[in-house]
């Protein structure tokens, strides 16, 4: 019973951060699932179990968060279609193929993605604004598809929706305002997480009973996080995201280097 209470508490934290920062939550959930149980003297989870739980959490958080951000007019339907379709296909391939990759390789890929995302989110951009107009949003379809395809495949491999690296790519590479990137990213990650979920579910990589406390806590926490996000400046949102990803990346790299 205690392990399910722990999972519920983890769901509250990751759900709130999903709504606040527009991420699926896997960048926070995975380290917590890896290190919190042994710290509290529970049996540690295998990386494959962690990957299965994070993909489920990413799907649910993406659904709840994107609905809330849509109400604030920070979700671009066109961008969601272009990037969502690309990421769905490539994440499905990555999710199904992850069963053939060792736990150590999955952990290494996860650490690399986190490091790249930390660097990208700190790159200053000139086109950002606090109140972007989503109805007049313009972007390169080729760049959007390229970014989504790469993130989808790698995200599917490590059990992530890919949002923690997709937001920095959308802002710095596709040139999307931060608030629209956060809102639209949740809609995109909803599709990529669904694809990864189907791939892992079909190959028996999800511990279904453990998903229950996560599902019960993620939804209300994600709605609350999206409301708070609207009241915080883009500068502080980006810095918070960079710190969060950086801490997670550092902890994962310690494990990779000193297993």
C-alpha positions as CSV (number, residue, x, y, z in Angstrom):
1,X,0.0,0.0,0.0
2,X,2.8,2.4,0.9
3,X,4.3,2.2,-2.6
4,X,1.0,3.3,-4.1
5,X,0.8,6.3,-1.8
6,X,4.2,7.2,-3.0
7,X,3.2,6.9,-6.6
8,X,0.2,9.1,-5.9
9,X,2.4,11.8,-4.4
10,X,4.7,11.6,-7.3
11,X,1.7,12.0,-9.7
12,X,0.7,15.2,-7.9
13,X,4.2,16.7,-8.4
14,X,4.6,15.7,-12.0
15,X,1.1,16.6,-13.0
16,X,1.4,20.1,-11.6
17,X,4.7,20.6,-13.4
18,X,3.2,19.3,-16.6
19,X,0.5,21.9,-16.6
20,X,2.9,24.7,-15.4
21,X,5.7,24.1,-18.0
22,X,3.9,22.3,-20.8
23,X,5.9,19.1,-20.4
24,X,4.6,15.5,-20.2
25,X,6.3,15.1,-16.9
26,X,8.6,12.2,-17.7
27,X,11.8,14.3,-17.2
28,X,10.7,14.6,-13.5
29,X,8.8,11.4,-13.1
30,X,11.5,9.1,-14.4
31,X,14.2,10.2,-11.9
32,X,11.6,10.1,-9.0
33,X,10.6,6.6,-9.9
34,X,14.2,5.5,-10.2
35,X,15.6,7.0,-7.0
36,X,12.7,7.7,-4.6
37,X,11.7,4.0,-3.9
38,X,15.2,2.8,-2.9
39,X,15.7,6.0,-0.9
40,X,12.6,5.1,1.1
41,X,13.7,1.5,1.3
42,X,11.3,0.1,-1.3
43,X,12.4,-2.3,-4.0
44,X,13.8,-0.2,-6.9
45,X,11.9,-0.2,-10.2
46,X,13.6,-1.5,-13.4
47,X,14.1,1.1,-16.2
48,X,11.6,-0.7,-18.4
49,X,8.9,-0.3,-15.6
50,X,9.8,3.3,-15.2
51,X,9.5,3.9,-19.0
52,X,6.1,2.3,-19.1
53,X,4.7,4.4,-16.2
54,X,6.1,7.6,-17.6
55,X,4.5,7.1,-21.0
56,X,1.1,6.6,-19.3
57,X,1.6,9.7,-17.2
58,X,2.6,11.7,-20.2
59,X,-0.5,10.8,-22.1
60,X,-2.9,11.7,-19.2
61,X,-1.0,14.9,-18.3
62,X,-0.9,16.0,-22.0
63,X,-4.7,15.5,-22.3
64,X,-5.5,17.5,-19.1
65,X,-3.0,20.3,-19.7
66,X,-3.8,20.8,-23.4
67,X,-7.5,21.3,-22.7
68,X,-6.7,23.9,-20.1
69,X,-4.1,25.8,-22.3
70,X,-6.6,25.7,-25.2
71,X,-8.9,27.9,-23.1
72,X,-6.2,30.5,-22.9
73,X,-5.7,30.5,-26.7
74,X,-2.2,29.2,-26.5
75,X,-2.7,26.0,-28.6
76,X,-2.1,26.1,-32.4
77,X,-4.2,23.5,-34.2
78,X,-2.0,23.7,-37.4
79,X,1.2,23.3,-35.5
80,X,-0.3,20.4,-33.5
81,X,-1.3,18.6,-36.7
82,X,2.1,18.9,-38.5
83,X,4.2,18.0,-35.5
84,X,1.7,15.7,-33.9
85,X,1.3,13.4,-37.0
86,X,5.1,13.2,-37.4
87,X,5.8,12.5,-33.7
88,X,3.0,9.9,-33.5
89,X,4.5,7.7,-36.3
90,X,8.1,7.9,-35.1
91,X,7.2,7.5,-31.4
92,X,5.2,4.4,-32.2
93,X,8.3,2.9,-33.9
94,X,10.6,3.9,-31.0
95,X,8.1,2.6,-28.3
96,X,7.9,-0.8,-30.0
97,X,11.6,-1.1,-30.6
98,X,12.7,-0.2,-27.1
99,X,12.2,-3.8,-25.9
100,X,15.2,-4.7,-28.0
101,X,17.5,-2.1,-26.3
102,X,19.2,-2.7,-23.0
103,X,18.4,-0.7,-19.8
104,X,21.8,0.9,-19.8
105,X,21.4,2.2,-23.4
106,X,17.9,3.5,-22.5
107,X,19.4,5.4,-19.5
108,X,22.2,6.8,-21.6
109,X,19.8,8.1,-24.3
110,X,17.6,9.7,-21.6
111,X,20.6,11.5,-20.1
112,X,21.7,12.8,-23.5
113,X,18.2,14.1,-24.3
114,X,18.0,15.9,-21.0
115,X,21.5,17.5,-21.5
116,X,20.5,18.8,-25.0
117,X,17.3,20.2,-23.7
118,X,19.0,22.1,-20.9
119,X,21.3,23.9,-23.4
120,X,18.6,24.7,-25.9
121,X,16.2,26.3,-23.4
122,X,18.9,28.7,-22.3
123,X,19.5,30.1,-25.8
124,X,18.0,33.6,-26.0
125,X,15.5,34.3,-28.7
126,X,14.3,37.7,-30.1
127,X,10.8,36.8,-31.3
128,X,9.3,35.9,-27.9
129,X,6.3,37.7,-26.3
130,X,4.1,37.5,-23.3
131,X,0.8,37.6,-25.2
132,X,1.3,35.9,-28.6
133,X,-1.5,35.8,-31.1
134,X,-2.0,32.2,-32.1
135,X,-4.3,33.1,-35.0
136,X,-1.5,34.8,-36.8
137,X,1.2,32.2,-36.0
138,X,3.6,31.4,-38.9
139,X,6.3,28.7,-38.9
140,X,8.4,26.5,-41.2
141,X,6.5,23.2,-41.8
142,X,9.8,21.5,-42.7
143,X,11.5,22.5,-39.5
144,X,8.4,21.5,-37.4
145,X,8.2,18.1,-39.0
146,X,12.0,17.5,-38.7
147,X,12.0,18.4,-35.0
148,X,9.0,16.3,-34.1
149,X,10.2,13.3,-36.0
150,X,13.6,13.2,-34.3
151,X,12.1,13.8,-30.8
152,X,9.3,11.3,-31.4
153,X,11.6,8.4,-32.2
154,X,14.1,9.0,-29.4
155,X,11.2,9.8,-26.9
156,X,9.5,6.5,-27.8
157,X,12.7,4.6,-27.1
158,X,13.1,6.0,-23.5
159,X,9.4,6.1,-22.7
160,X,9.0,9.9,-22.9
161,X,6.5,12.0,-24.8
162,X,9.6,14.1,-25.6
163,X,8.1,17.4,-24.4
164,X,11.2,18.3,-22.3
165,X,13.3,18.6,-25.5
166,X,10.5,19.5,-27.9
167,X,9.7,22.9,-26.2
168,X,13.3,24.1,-26.5
169,X,13.4,23.0,-30.2
170,X,10.1,24.7,-30.9
171,X,11.3,28.0,-29.4
172,X,14.9,28.0,-30.8
173,X,14.6,26.0,-34.0
174,X,11.0,26.4,-35.2
175,X,10.7,29.9,-33.8
176,X,7.5,29.5,-31.8
177,X,6.7,31.9,-28.9
178,X,7.2,30.3,-25.5
179,X,3.5,30.4,-24.4
180,X,2.3,28.9,-27.6
181,X,5.1,26.3,-27.5
182,X,4.1,25.3,-24.0
183,X,0.3,25.0,-24.8
184,X,0.7,23.4,-28.2
185,X,3.4,21.0,-27.0
186,X,1.0,19.4,-24.6
187,X,-1.3,18.6,-27.5
188,X,1.6,17.2,-29.6
189,X,2.9,15.2,-26.7
190,X,-0.6,13.8,-26.2
191,X,-0.2,12.1,-29.6
192,X,3.4,11.0,-29.1
193,X,2.6,9.6,-25.7
194,X,-0.4,7.7,-27.1
195,X,1.9,6.2,-29.8
196,X,4.5,5.2,-27.3
197,X,1.8,3.9,-25.0
198,X,0.4,1.7,-27.7
199,X,3.8,0.3,-28.6
200,X,4.7,-0.5,-25.0
201,X,1.2,-1.9,-24.2
202,X,1.3,-4.2,-27.2
203,X,4.7,-5.6,-26.1
204,X,3.8,-6.0,-22.4
205,X,6.0,-3.2,-21.0
206,X,3.4,-1.5,-18.7
207,X,2.7,-2.4,-15.0
208,X,-1.0,-1.6,-15.1
209,X,-1.8,-1.7,-11.4
210,X,0.9,0.9,-10.7
211,X,-0.7,3.3,-13.1
212,X,-3.8,3.7,-11.0
213,X,-2.5,6.2,-8.3
214,X,-0.7,8.2,-11.0
215,X,-3.9,8.6,-13.1
216,X,-6.0,9.6,-10.0
217,X,-3.6,12.5,-9.1
218,X,-2.1,13.7,-12.4
219,X,-5.3,15.2,-13.9
220,X,-6.3,17.7,-11.1
221,X,-2.7,18.6,-10.6
222,X,-2.2,19.4,-14.3
223,X,-5.2,21.7,-14.4
224,X,-3.9,23.6,-11.4
225,X,-0.5,23.9,-13.0
226,X,-1.8,25.4,-16.2
227,X,-3.7,28.1,-14.3
228,X,-0.6,29.1,-12.4
229,X,1.4,29.1,-15.7
230,X,-0.7,31.8,-17.1
231,X,0.3,34.1,-14.2
232,X,4.1,33.6,-14.6
233,X,6.3,35.5,-17.1
234,X,7.9,33.5,-20.0
235,X,11.3,34.5,-18.6
236,X,10.7,32.7,-15.3
237,X,8.9,29.8,-17.0
238,X,12.0,29.1,-19.2
239,X,14.4,29.5,-16.3
240,X,12.3,27.1,-14.2
241,X,12.2,24.6,-17.0
242,X,16.0,24.8,-17.5
243,X,16.8,24.3,-13.8
244,X,14.4,21.4,-13.7
245,X,15.8,19.6,-16.7
246,X,19.4,20.4,-15.6
247,X,18.9,18.8,-12.2
248,X,17.4,15.7,-13.7
249,X,20.1,15.5,-16.3
250,X,22.9,15.7,-13.7
251,X,21.3,13.0,-11.5
252,X,20.9,10.6,-14.5
253,X,24.4,11.3,-15.8
254,X,25.8,10.3,-12.3
255,X,24.1,7.0,-12.6
256,X,25.4,6.5,-16.2
257,X,29.0,7.3,-15.3
258,X,28.9,5.6,-11.9
259,X,26.5,2.7,-12.2
